[in-house]
């Protein structure tokens, strides 16, 4: 995704941030923030509580850390929406396009923690529900629906929390081409790709309630496509996987394939929204260390 940098109104700084932010002339505080954002964007499953502590040491409060995570996760959603349906620039830009470096999918040595190791470190201190805390965070959701701790960790921004609750309900609501079961399957699949144990547990539990086959659950939880599905569902999983891992590689031909298989543009948009939303949800959970509900 190549937009957004233009709004800095500083062409040199925008170019530096877009090409290699580590060479940009910014404060150490901002550098720590961007290093955190990079890890949250590229390898969210490798985040550990130490990453949040480093932000505190750089001078960020817990509410500011919440906003950093929410903002980054939201742009992960927006970028996938733009790449997933081919939104074009509505303005000209002099900033060079970002070029994906070779081997971009591999985590650098500085992120040596494996997904399994990160998972064991992802549990906050006993008596808390995240790596950050603020008054009222422990309060139960009055509605009692959905992933409770996901909403609780947003307690420092009640408006964002309430909107996220409505957003989650909307994404799991059945539509003609994406019934509730298929939506939960795709949500579990993407959460598996992102090694997000919290969301894996939530969507797996929902699918168990729907009577889903154990083998299918295990495959989706590992980020693998089910063995048996229709040609249309195969394209849906491929689109979801592409948006999750390499959204910038999406081409118009991929959209045409979905149309040919029977989806209309509204359904393609809804699928793209669902996949993009999961990239938001998974990053909020992994970026703040939300544990499973008891």
Buried (B, 14 or more C-beta within 10 A) or exposed (E): BBBBBBEBEEEEBBBBBBBEBEEBEBEEEEBBBBBBBBBBBBBBBBBBBEBBEBBBEBEBEBEBBBBBBBEBBBBBBBBBBBBBBEEEEEEEEEBEEEEEEEEEEEBEEEBEBEBEEBBEEBBBEEEBBBBBBBEEBEEEBEEEEBBBBBBBBBBBBEEBBBEBBEBBEEBBEEBEBBEBBBBBBBBBBBBBBBBBBBBBBBBBBBBEEEEBEEEBBEBBBEBBBBEEBEEBBEBBBBBBBBBBEEBBEBEEEBBEBBEEBEBEEEBBBBBBBBBBBBBBBBBBBBBBBBBBBE
